């Protein structure tokens, strides 16, 4: 098996950046091809895979992915031309004259860890990739600690039988068989799909996976889980002390055909599931709801305890087809045997506009009355 391996940083300064993109910042990188359209040139096959996002000026704006040249109607609309392996972008002038930074995000995992064991990633900055930030199947003893992941996902995964293109991309994904993994003290934002997820299909085992003290914002889902089929098993999953804000408010939401902003997204789960715990988290504001459970109700295996839920508008939960608002929340939780230690209250952050999600000194979430435990990642 070999010795454990750590990829990290030393010294002071910014975290080392691992980018899943190709920069096209020079005017010579773009050629005018008529009708307000600019094209990338051939640069030794640099765009050999789909471009799932364009990040302008370090996130000040993003491109809008289209699926044919004739649908490029507005500045920022772009199309990845597979045969020519180039990007066509509508722009009022050479894109490099209008933007200081142009990153073309490629449909590749920034870190592909399939089949790896005993690997730690620490103090890294992963950004601008159009598949997963960290992804792979068949992993064991993986640790992701104090890493930043941003502007992830959006690549073309496949096209359905009826001709509908499907995009994808998670921040950190444990696919199918995974065990003894830990994600802690990370920040994740602007992710097309889920910030954090373990999911799978076929016969597999997902067990002993912990996510703790992570800060997440502007992702379609903060945490997603599902596992299929009936021969699979999920055991001992812990999601605790995370701060999750503004699900569905990221760059990808408006481009999705299936807008579905949730902090906790439980898709159809047919695996034998046990000891699945979600506790001491802050779930603050989502475009759709704080949690959605879709398909079979497997929640006899689920513990929901002492989480803070807040929605400016709309439902806190979508449980199957039942929408649960703040007025019905506690009755719903009690009827299903969940803890009544949950809170429905707006968190008091130091400066949410500046993404400082530390709790103010007087916030009640810093210490729960019944046990003195703080809620969220940054008490």
DRENFIVEX-166606 format. One record per residue (C-alpha): residue in one letter; x, y, z. Coordinates in Angstrom, 3 decimals, decimal comma, m for minus. Layout:
// residues N
aa = A | u = X | v = Y | w = Z;
...
This chain:
// residues 379
aa = X | u = 0,000 | v = 0,000 | w = 0,000;
aa = X | u = 2,965 | v = 2,326 | w = 0,521;
aa = X | u = 3,384 | v = 5,126 | w = 3,019;
aa = X | u = 0,854 | v = 7,940 | w = 3,557;
aa = X | u = 1,296 | v = 10,938 | w = 1,243;
aa = X | u = 0,546 | v = 14,590 | w = 2,062;
aa = X | u = 0,160 | v = 17,357 | w = m0,514;
aa = X | u = 0,294 | v = 20,712 | w = 1,207;
aa = X | u = 1,972 | v = 24,061 | w = 1,724;
aa = X | u = 4,673 | v = 25,520 | w = 3,919;
aa = X | u = 5,785 | v = 28,989 | w = 4,904;
aa = X | u = 3,602 | v = 32,091 | w = 4,783;
aa = X | u = 1,497 | v = 33,782 | w = 2,137;
aa = X | u = m1,371 | v = 32,643 | w = m0,043;
aa = X | u = m2,242 | v = 28,992 | w = m0,450;
aa = X | u = m0,742 | v = 27,301 | w = m3,525;
aa = X | u = m3,316 | v = 27,389 | w = m6,326;
aa = X | u = m4,245 | v = 24,402 | w = m8,464;
aa = X | u = m6,300 | v = 25,590 | w = m11,431;
aa = X | u = m8,332 | v = 23,354 | w = m13,697;
aa = X | u = m8,429 | v = 25,964 | w = m16,431;
aa = X | u = m6,590 | v = 27,434 | w = m19,389;
aa = X | u = m5,891 | v = 31,180 | w = m19,346;
aa = X | u = m6,738 | v = 33,183 | w = m22,449;
aa = X | u = m5,755 | v = 36,677 | w = m21,325;
aa = X | u = m3,864 | v = 37,970 | w = m24,367;
aa = X | u = m5,467 | v = 39,724 | w = m27,311;
aa = X | u = m3,619 | v = 37,296 | w = m29,592;
aa = X | u = m5,509 | v = 34,400 | w = m27,979;
aa = X | u = m8,718 | v = 35,518 | w = m29,703;
aa = X | u = m9,687 | v = 35,900 | w = m33,351;
aa = X | u = m12,752 | v = 37,707 | w = m34,641;
aa = X | u = m14,885 | v = 35,329 | w = m36,722;
aa = X | u = m17,742 | v = 37,689 | w = m37,534;
aa = X | u = m21,153 | v = 38,689 | w = m36,206;
aa = X | u = m19,808 | v = 39,707 | w = m32,794;
aa = X | u = m18,216 | v = 36,292 | w = m32,187;
aa = X | u = m14,630 | v = 35,720 | w = m31,075;
aa = X | u = m12,865 | v = 32,346 | w = m31,190;
aa = X | u = m9,898 | v = 30,878 | w = m29,374;
aa = X | u = m7,005 | v = 29,801 | w = m31,570;
aa = X | u = m5,377 | v = 26,383 | w = m31,717;
aa = X | u = m2,818 | v = 26,139 | w = m28,923;
aa = X | u = m1,436 | v = 22,596 | w = m28,980;
aa = X | u = m4,747 | v = 20,980 | w = m28,125;
aa = X | u = m5,211 | v = 22,933 | w = m24,896;
aa = X | u = m9,004 | v = 22,737 | w = m25,228;
aa = X | u = m9,227 | v = 19,014 | w = m25,935;
aa = X | u = m12,153 | v = 18,583 | w = m23,523;
aa = X | u = m15,336 | v = 20,549 | w = m22,898;
aa = X | u = m15,123 | v = 24,039 | w = m21,427;
aa = X | u = m17,765 | v = 24,075 | w = m18,702;
aa = X | u = m17,384 | v = 27,648 | w = m17,507;
aa = X | u = m15,539 | v = 30,853 | w = m18,265;
aa = X | u = m14,445 | v = 32,845 | w = m15,225;
aa = X | u = m13,804 | v = 36,505 | w = m15,954;
aa = X | u = m11,739 | v = 38,767 | w = m13,695;
aa = X | u = m11,403 | v = 36,242 | w = m10,869;
aa = X | u = m15,145 | v = 35,737 | w = m10,556;
aa = X | u = m16,505 | v = 39,218 | w = m11,240;
aa = X | u = m18,501 | v = 37,571 | w = m14,053;
aa = X | u = m18,879 | v = 34,172 | w = m15,696;
aa = X | u = m19,783 | v = 32,972 | w = m19,151;
aa = X | u = m23,150 | v = 31,472 | w = m20,032;
aa = X | u = m22,768 | v = 28,086 | w = m21,681;
aa = X | u = m24,804 | v = 27,489 | w = m24,826;
aa = X | u = m25,089 | v = 24,454 | w = m27,049;
aa = X | u = m24,859 | v = 25,912 | w = m30,555;
aa = X | u = m23,319 | v = 28,890 | w = m32,287;
aa = X | u = m26,647 | v = 30,354 | w = m33,340;
aa = X | u = m27,766 | v = 30,694 | w = m29,698;
aa = X | u = m24,961 | v = 33,123 | w = m28,812;
aa = X | u = m27,178 | v = 36,161 | w = m28,346;
aa = X | u = m25,771 | v = 38,136 | w = m25,396;
aa = X | u = m22,236 | v = 39,215 | w = m24,441;
aa = X | u = m20,760 | v = 36,413 | w = m22,343;
aa = X | u = m22,643 | v = 33,632 | w = m24,137;
aa = X | u = m20,211 | v = 30,963 | w = m25,328;
aa = X | u = m20,179 | v = 27,612 | w = m27,115;
aa = X | u = m17,539 | v = 24,897 | w = m26,950;
aa = X | u = m17,076 | v = 23,629 | w = m30,496;
aa = X | u = m16,048 | v = 19,993 | w = m30,074;
aa = X | u = m14,841 | v = 19,278 | w = m33,609;
aa = X | u = m12,642 | v = 22,373 | w = m33,752;
aa = X | u = m11,783 | v = 22,175 | w = m30,034;
aa = X | u = m12,275 | v = 25,873 | w = m29,566;
aa = X | u = m14,525 | v = 28,316 | w = m27,731;
aa = X | u = m16,791 | v = 30,759 | w = m29,522;
aa = X | u = m17,647 | v = 33,760 | w = m27,346;
aa = X | u = m19,945 | v = 36,685 | w = m28,034;
aa = X | u = m18,182 | v = 39,855 | w = m26,963;
aa = X | u = m18,321 | v = 43,565 | w = m27,743;
aa = X | u = m14,670 | v = 43,654 | w = m28,770;
aa = X | u = m11,670 | v = 41,444 | w = m28,153;
aa = X | u = m12,374 | v = 39,645 | w = m24,842;
aa = X | u = m8,814 | v = 40,220 | w = m23,640;
aa = X | u = m9,290 | v = 43,971 | w = m24,013;
aa = X | u = m12,436 | v = 43,840 | w = m21,896;
aa = X | u = m11,171 | v = 41,576 | w = m19,097;
aa = X | u = m7,952 | v = 41,363 | w = m17,126;
aa = X | u = m8,351 | v = 37,630 | w = m16,517;
aa = X | u = m10,119 | v = 34,947 | w = m18,585;
aa = X | u = m10,016 | v = 31,348 | w = m17,325;
aa = X | u = m11,551 | v = 28,587 | w = m19,461;
aa = X | u = m12,517 | v = 25,812 | w = m17,037;
aa = X | u = m11,886 | v = 22,308 | w = m18,409;
aa = X | u = m14,015 | v = 19,239 | w = m17,805;
aa = X | u = m11,403 | v = 17,413 | w = m15,738;
aa = X | u = m11,171 | v = 16,809 | w = m11,996;
aa = X | u = m8,555 | v = 19,141 | w = m10,565;
aa = X | u = m7,524 | v = 16,212 | w = m8,356;
aa = X | u = m8,559 | v = 12,747 | w = m9,555;
aa = X | u = m7,985 | v = 10,402 | w = m6,638;
aa = X | u = m9,621 | v = 7,213 | w = m7,933;
aa = X | u = m8,248 | v = 4,129 | w = m6,225;
aa = X | u = m6,030 | v = 6,114 | w = m3,838;
aa = X | u = m5,491 | v = 5,393 | w = m0,137;
aa = X | u = m3,872 | v = 7,279 | w = 2,750;
aa = X | u = m3,630 | v = 10,672 | w = 1,039;
aa = X | u = m3,938 | v = 14,072 | w = 2,746;
aa = X | u = m4,507 | v = 17,428 | w = 1,014;
aa = X | u = m3,825 | v = 20,482 | w = 3,191;
aa = X | u = m3,828 | v = 24,255 | w = 2,684;
aa = X | u = m4,438 | v = 24,190 | w = m1,066;
aa = X | u = m6,532 | v = 26,489 | w = m3,276;
aa = X | u = m8,428 | v = 24,606 | w = m5,997;
aa = X | u = m10,392 | v = 26,677 | w = m8,470;
aa = X | u = m11,722 | v = 27,027 | w = m12,008;
aa = X | u = m12,319 | v = 23,404 | w = m12,964;
aa = X | u = m15,399 | v = 22,171 | w = m14,844;
aa = X | u = m15,669 | v = 18,661 | w = m13,357;
aa = X | u = m15,031 | v = 17,955 | w = m9,647;
aa = X | u = m12,528 | v = 19,779 | w = m7,496;
aa = X | u = m11,516 | v = 16,524 | w = m5,811;
aa = X | u = m13,200 | v = 13,379 | w = m7,115;
aa = X | u = m12,808 | v = 9,674 | w = m7,584;
aa = X | u = m14,054 | v = 6,235 | w = m6,606;
aa = X | u = m12,653 | v = 3,393 | w = m4,565;
aa = X | u = m10,835 | v = 5,579 | w = m2,019;
aa = X | u = m9,855 | v = 5,002 | w = 1,600;
aa = X | u = m8,262 | v = 7,123 | w = 4,315;
aa = X | u = m8,485 | v = 10,438 | w = 2,446;
aa = X | u = m8,150 | v = 13,717 | w = 4,401;
aa = X | u = m8,963 | v = 17,153 | w = 2,960;
aa = X | u = m8,047 | v = 19,880 | w = 5,439;
aa = X | u = m7,991 | v = 23,698 | w = 5,292;
aa = X | u = m8,466 | v = 23,810 | w = 1,527;
aa = X | u = m10,372 | v = 26,389 | w = m0,538;
aa = X | u = m12,441 | v = 25,221 | w = m3,519;
aa = X | u = m14,251 | v = 27,670 | w = m5,790;
aa = X | u = m15,719 | v = 28,034 | w = m9,289;
aa = X | u = m16,037 | v = 24,295 | w = m9,797;
aa = X | u = m18,229 | v = 22,367 | w = m12,248;
aa = X | u = m20,401 | v = 23,077 | w = m15,259;
aa = X | u = m18,844 | v = 20,616 | w = m17,693;
aa = X | u = m20,892 | v = 18,558 | w = m20,155;
aa = X | u = m21,353 | v = 15,139 | w = m18,538;
aa = X | u = m23,633 | v = 13,469 | w = m21,090;
aa = X | u = m26,634 | v = 14,028 | w = m23,325;
aa = X | u = m29,887 | v = 12,247 | w = m22,544;
aa = X | u = m31,767 | v = 10,085 | w = m25,042;
aa = X | u = m34,147 | v = 12,970 | w = m25,719;
aa = X | u = m31,265 | v = 15,305 | w = m26,559;
aa = X | u = m30,956 | v = 17,216 | w = m23,292;
aa = X | u = m27,362 | v = 18,040 | w = m22,275;
aa = X | u = m26,506 | v = 17,449 | w = m18,605;
aa = X | u = m23,827 | v = 19,426 | w = m16,742;
aa = X | u = m22,154 | v = 18,415 | w = m13,502;
aa = X | u = m19,425 | v = 19,184 | w = m10,986;
aa = X | u = m19,008 | v = 18,915 | w = m7,202;
aa = X | u = m16,467 | v = 20,462 | w = m4,880;
aa = X | u = m15,374 | v = 17,279 | w = m3,082;
aa = X | u = m16,975 | v = 13,997 | w = m4,111;
aa = X | u = m16,508 | v = 10,471 | w = m2,797;
aa = X | u = m17,995 | v = 8,312 | w = m5,549;
aa = X | u = m19,219 | v = 4,773 | w = m4,893;
aa = X | u = m16,928 | v = 2,782 | w = m2,593;
aa = X | u = m15,260 | v = 5,099 | w = m0,074;
aa = X | u = m14,255 | v = 4,654 | w = 3,530;
aa = X | u = m12,505 | v = 6,350 | w = 6,447;
aa = X | u = m12,448 | v = 9,826 | w = 4,885;
aa = X | u = m12,413 | v = 13,269 | w = 6,521;
aa = X | u = m13,104 | v = 16,774 | w = 5,184;
aa = X | u = m12,523 | v = 19,524 | w = 7,744;
aa = X | u = m11,912 | v = 23,261 | w = 8,035;
aa = X | u = m12,385 | v = 23,906 | w = 4,313;
aa = X | u = m14,148 | v = 26,727 | w = 2,484;
aa = X | u = m16,204 | v = 25,982 | w = m0,621;
aa = X | u = m18,107 | v = 28,433 | w = m2,811;
aa = X | u = m19,489 | v = 28,857 | w = m6,319;
aa = X | u = m19,932 | v = 25,139 | w = m7,069;
aa = X | u = m22,277 | v = 24,056 | w = m9,898;
aa = X | u = m23,685 | v = 21,049 | w = m8,004;
aa = X | u = m22,745 | v = 20,068 | w = m4,432;
aa = X | u = m19,993 | v = 21,479 | w = m2,271;
aa = X | u = m19,617 | v = 18,145 | w = m0,447;
aa = X | u = m21,024 | v = 14,744 | w = m1,344;
aa = X | u = m20,735 | v = 11,006 | w = m1,099;
aa = X | u = m22,857 | v = 9,197 | w = m3,665;
aa = X | u = m22,777 | v = 6,088 | w = m5,794;
aa = X | u = m24,404 | v = 3,468 | w = m7,962;
aa = X | u = m23,970 | v = m0,250 | w = m8,450;
aa = X | u = m22,883 | v = m2,420 | w = m5,532;
aa = X | u = m20,640 | v = m0,391 | w = m3,222;
aa = X | u = m19,946 | v = 0,521 | w = 0,404;
aa = X | u = m19,685 | v = 4,083 | w = 1,728;
aa = X | u = m18,697 | v = 4,201 | w = 5,386;
aa = X | u = m16,936 | v = 6,243 | w = 8,041;
aa = X | u = m16,993 | v = 9,604 | w = 6,246;
aa = X | u = m16,921 | v = 12,831 | w = 8,280;
aa = X | u = m17,455 | v = 16,431 | w = 7,150;
aa = X | u = m16,858 | v = 19,005 | w = 9,900;
aa = X | u = m16,184 | v = 22,700 | w = 10,443;
aa = X | u = m16,503 | v = 23,623 | w = 6,773;
aa = X | u = m17,862 | v = 26,955 | w = 5,530;
aa = X | u = m19,953 | v = 26,783 | w = 2,359;
aa = X | u = m21,767 | v = 29,436 | w = 0,351;
aa = X | u = m23,258 | v = 29,968 | w = m3,121;
aa = X | u = m23,382 | v = 26,293 | w = m4,092;
aa = X | u = m26,469 | v = 24,617 | w = m5,553;
aa = X | u = m26,301 | v = 22,092 | w = m2,710;
aa = X | u = m24,159 | v = 22,384 | w = 0,384;
aa = X | u = m24,318 | v = 18,614 | w = 0,996;
aa = X | u = m25,734 | v = 15,900 | w = m1,243;
aa = X | u = m26,164 | v = 12,193 | w = m0,577;
aa = X | u = m27,629 | v = 9,208 | w = m2,402;
aa = X | u = m26,592 | v = 5,626 | w = m2,956;
aa = X | u = m28,101 | v = 2,957 | w = m5,200;
aa = X | u = m28,836 | v = m0,063 | w = m5,447;
aa = X | u = m30,313 | v = m2,289 | w = m2,734;
aa = X | u = m27,129 | v = m4,363 | w = m2,496;
aa = X | u = m25,099 | v = m1,282 | w = m1,507;
aa = X | u = m24,460 | v = m0,111 | w = 2,041;
aa = X | u = m23,950 | v = 3,291 | w = 3,649;
aa = X | u = m22,813 | v = 3,439 | w = 7,271;
aa = X | u = m21,506 | v = 6,003 | w = 9,751;
aa = X | u = m21,716 | v = 9,294 | w = 7,853;
aa = X | u = m21,269 | v = 12,431 | w = 9,980;
aa = X | u = m21,988 | v = 15,992 | w = 8,816;
aa = X | u = m21,454 | v = 18,313 | w = 11,789;
aa = X | u = m20,484 | v = 21,860 | w = 12,762;
aa = X | u = m20,661 | v = 23,223 | w = 9,210;
aa = X | u = m21,869 | v = 26,693 | w = 8,227;
aa = X | u = m23,899 | v = 26,632 | w = 5,001;
aa = X | u = m25,229 | v = 29,858 | w = 3,492;
aa = X | u = m27,112 | v = 30,887 | w = 0,333;
aa = X | u = m27,667 | v = 27,565 | w = m1,423;
aa = X | u = m28,684 | v = 28,149 | w = m5,028;
aa = X | u = m27,286 | v = 31,676 | w = m5,220;
aa = X | u = m24,112 | v = 30,687 | w = m7,079;
aa = X | u = m23,018 | v = 31,245 | w = m10,655;
aa = X | u = m24,583 | v = 28,051 | w = m11,979;
aa = X | u = m28,121 | v = 28,335 | w = m10,626;
aa = X | u = m29,500 | v = 30,528 | w = m13,383;
aa = X | u = m27,966 | v = 28,306 | w = m16,066;
aa = X | u = m29,442 | v = 25,059 | w = m14,753;
aa = X | u = m32,446 | v = 23,374 | w = m16,363;
aa = X | u = m33,281 | v = 21,960 | w = m12,896;
aa = X | u = m32,911 | v = 24,833 | w = m10,425;
aa = X | u = m32,918 | v = 23,209 | w = m7,024;
aa = X | u = m31,038 | v = 25,233 | w = m4,401;
aa = X | u = m30,923 | v = 23,250 | w = m1,138;
aa = X | u = m28,458 | v = 22,970 | w = 1,695;
aa = X | u = m29,113 | v = 19,255 | w = 2,187;
aa = X | u = m30,148 | v = 17,281 | w = m0,902;
aa = X | u = m31,103 | v = 13,653 | w = m0,319;
aa = X | u = m31,835 | v = 12,119 | w = m3,712;
aa = X | u = m33,368 | v = 8,653 | w = m4,076;
aa = X | u = m31,437 | v = 6,335 | w = m1,762;
aa = X | u = m32,022 | v = 2,581 | w = m1,956;
aa = X | u = m28,847 | v = 1,438 | w = m0,183;
aa = X | u = m29,011 | v = m0,137 | w = 3,269;
aa = X | u = m28,245 | v = 2,935 | w = 5,376;
aa = X | u = m27,368 | v = 3,261 | w = 9,062;
aa = X | u = m25,919 | v = 5,825 | w = 11,468;
aa = X | u = m26,271 | v = 8,872 | w = 9,229;
aa = X | u = m25,918 | v = 11,973 | w = 11,443;
aa = X | u = m26,470 | v = 15,657 | w = 10,584;
aa = X | u = m25,982 | v = 17,838 | w = 13,668;
aa = X | u = m24,815 | v = 21,241 | w = 14,941;
aa = X | u = m24,907 | v = 22,860 | w = 11,489;
aa = X | u = m26,153 | v = 26,233 | w = 10,287;
aa = X | u = m28,370 | v = 26,078 | w = 7,183;
aa = X | u = m29,080 | v = 29,693 | w = 6,297;
aa = X | u = m31,118 | v = 30,721 | w = 3,276;
aa = X | u = m31,658 | v = 28,763 | w = 0,081;
aa = X | u = m33,480 | v = 29,533 | w = m3,137;
aa = X | u = m35,731 | v = 26,483 | w = m2,684;
aa = X | u = m35,511 | v = 24,922 | w = 0,797;
aa = X | u = m33,057 | v = 24,016 | w = 3,516;
aa = X | u = m33,477 | v = 20,271 | w = 2,949;
aa = X | u = m35,100 | v = 18,091 | w = 0,323;
aa = X | u = m35,737 | v = 14,370 | w = 0,657;
aa = X | u = m36,573 | v = 12,765 | w = m2,699;
aa = X | u = m37,764 | v = 9,199 | w = m3,191;
aa = X | u = m37,827 | v = 6,484 | w = m0,532;
aa = X | u = m38,011 | v = 7,731 | w = 3,046;
aa = X | u = m34,948 | v = 6,078 | w = 4,595;
aa = X | u = m34,783 | v = 8,439 | w = 7,548;
aa = X | u = m35,140 | v = 5,777 | w = 10,220;
aa = X | u = m31,356 | v = 5,698 | w = 9,771;
aa = X | u = m31,034 | v = 9,507 | w = 9,961;
aa = X | u = m30,305 | v = 11,669 | w = 12,981;
aa = X | u = m31,091 | v = 15,385 | w = 12,683;
aa = X | u = m30,039 | v = 17,107 | w = 15,889;
aa = X | u = m29,480 | v = 20,702 | w = 16,998;
aa = X | u = m29,206 | v = 22,246 | w = 13,545;
aa = X | u = m30,078 | v = 25,893 | w = 12,919;
aa = X | u = m32,509 | v = 26,420 | w = 10,030;
aa = X | u = m33,381 | v = 29,786 | w = 8,529;
aa = X | u = m35,194 | v = 30,852 | w = 5,369;
aa = X | u = m35,975 | v = 34,438 | w = 4,445;
aa = X | u = m38,753 | v = 33,097 | w = 2,215;
aa = X | u = m40,273 | v = 29,740 | w = 1,441;
aa = X | u = m40,128 | v = 26,290 | w = 2,980;
aa = X | u = m37,554 | v = 24,997 | w = 5,404;
aa = X | u = m37,997 | v = 21,424 | w = 4,144;
aa = X | u = m39,387 | v = 19,593 | w = 1,131;
aa = X | u = m40,070 | v = 16,095 | w = 2,465;
aa = X | u = m41,168 | v = 13,984 | w = m0,457;
aa = X | u = m43,999 | v = 16,104 | w = m1,806;
aa = X | u = m44,725 | v = 17,801 | w = 1,523;
aa = X | u = m43,559 | v = 21,368 | w = 1,973;
aa = X | u = m42,715 | v = 22,178 | w = 5,602;
aa = X | u = m42,548 | v = 25,796 | w = 6,718;
aa = X | u = m41,355 | v = 27,299 | w = 9,970;
aa = X | u = m44,797 | v = 26,983 | w = 11,590;
aa = X | u = m45,007 | v = 23,231 | w = 10,899;
aa = X | u = m41,331 | v = 22,438 | w = 11,366;
aa = X | u = m41,248 | v = 21,242 | w = 14,962;
aa = X | u = m44,410 | v = 19,156 | w = 14,664;
aa = X | u = m42,946 | v = 17,536 | w = 11,561;
aa = X | u = m39,664 | v = 16,748 | w = 13,304;
aa = X | u = m41,392 | v = 15,405 | w = 16,393;
aa = X | u = m43,717 | v = 13,171 | w = 14,373;
aa = X | u = m40,734 | v = 11,575 | w = 12,662;
aa = X | u = m38,812 | v = 10,994 | w = 15,845;
aa = X | u = m36,134 | v = 13,606 | w = 15,270;
aa = X | u = m34,604 | v = 15,634 | w = 18,077;
aa = X | u = m36,507 | v = 18,751 | w = 19,117;
aa = X | u = m33,229 | v = 20,585 | w = 19,758;
aa = X | u = m33,314 | v = 22,262 | w = 16,345;
aa = X | u = m33,449 | v = 26,048 | w = 16,121;
aa = X | u = m35,382 | v = 28,124 | w = 13,609;
aa = X | u = m33,651 | v = 31,472 | w = 13,926;
aa = X | u = m31,598 | v = 33,813 | w = 11,770;
aa = X | u = m27,876 | v = 33,427 | w = 12,533;
aa = X | u = m26,079 | v = 36,591 | w = 13,581;
aa = X | u = m22,918 | v = 36,709 | w = 11,468;
aa = X | u = m20,129 | v = 39,235 | w = 11,952;
aa = X | u = m20,287 | v = 40,419 | w = 8,314;
aa = X | u = m22,207 | v = 38,178 | w = 5,933;
aa = X | u = m21,779 | v = 40,634 | w = 3,049;
aa = X | u = m18,008 | v = 40,176 | w = 3,333;
aa = X | u = m18,416 | v = 36,394 | w = 3,782;
aa = X | u = m17,319 | v = 36,583 | w = 7,419;
aa = X | u = m19,552 | v = 33,907 | w = 8,896;
aa = X | u = m18,212 | v = 34,002 | w = 12,424;
aa = X | u = m21,018 | v = 34,377 | w = 14,921;
aa = X | u = m21,319 | v = 37,675 | w = 16,766;
aa = X | u = m20,377 | v = 37,599 | w = 20,464;
aa = X | u = m24,014 | v = 37,823 | w = 21,531;
aa = X | u = m25,399 | v = 35,206 | w = 19,143;
aa = X | u = m27,319 | v = 32,431 | w = 20,899;
aa = X | u = m25,824 | v = 29,839 | w = 18,544;
aa = X | u = m22,411 | v = 30,197 | w = 20,154;
aa = X | u = m23,553 | v = 28,024 | w = 23,043;
aa = X | u = m26,716 | v = 25,947 | w = 23,096;
aa = X | u = m28,665 | v = 26,228 | w = 26,321;
aa = X | u = m29,184 | v = 22,508 | w = 26,802;
aa = X | u = m25,552 | v = 21,376 | w = 26,428;
aa = X | u = m23,272 | v = 24,380 | w = 25,801;
aa = X | u = m22,216 | v = 23,114 | w = 22,365;
aa = X | u = m21,769 | v = 25,723 | w = 19,591;
aa = X | u = m23,559 | v = 25,477 | w = 16,234;
aa = X | u = m21,799 | v = 26,009 | w = 12,919;
aa = X | u = m18,169 | v = 26,028 | w = 11,880;
aa = X | u = m17,035 | v = 29,360 | w = 13,319;
aa = X | u = m18,396 | v = 30,016 | w = 16,800;
